[in-house]
């Protein structure tokens, strides 16, 4: 089943089906044979969980308050259980990309020493261990979905939650512009992820237009994701190259390259953010309401 809400159905029915299918997909990945690319498996499972949480946010009016909060917490903790392993695995890739963009600007021995340190951190993080234990948690969550005491809601209520997501992202964008801290940029990326996934869920309202909108949101999350990975790499390099560091060579030249690249990525993110979040939330909601109404009438 695709990650789309069926506008021909009642919101509760199609949302329940889509959420159950997304969680089943995550469980299936965890139960499958562990291949050599554990990093890709981590990425896919985390993506499944993010999609599930974005859909669960749209379903908020249909669930009892305590139930909604509890299920969100369960999915959040499952994602956190594998995030550390994914972040550790992303650092060597981030370093390789930085090196390829700046050939000849830093001595080879500096990269070799740093690559050895990052390889050890990946081994310590243990991707396989991060995945262990989550199968039962997510299988139980998937089974609970079928028995949730959901109240019937309207598509207008779904769009109210979409507006709420957009508004949160718009505010996060503003905070990141005022103070581009690692935490503010990371929070903006999380809210942009919600926008991306909820646009995908509502894409049937006008596929050609909303797909393009979602693609630009995806581009934004990629920019902010690369920025976050570089920020994590900088943090490791500063620790490794400090007075009690683990790498016997100065890290400052690589840190400077990483910081310059972050500024480039952020400049692109600001420009894209102005386009994605330039519309007032109420205006966007009215437009989405019209699109959903037209799509349902033409089905």
Secondary structure, 3 states (H helix, E strand, C coil): CCCCCCCCCCHHHHHHHHHHHHHHHHHHHHHCCCCCCHHHHHHHHHHHHHHHHHHHHHCHHHCCHHHHHHHHHHHHHHHHHHHHHHHHHHHHHHHHHHHHHCCCCCCHHHHHHHHHHHHHHHHHHCHHHHHCCHHHHHHHHHHHHCCCCCCCCCHHHHHHHHHHHHHHHHHHHHHHHHCCCHHHHHHHHHHHHHHHHHHHHCHHHCHHHHHHHHHHHHHHHHHHHHHHHHHHHHHHHHHHCCCCCCCCCCCHHHHHHHHHHHHHHHHHHHHHHHHHCCCCHHHHHHHHHHHHHHHHHHC
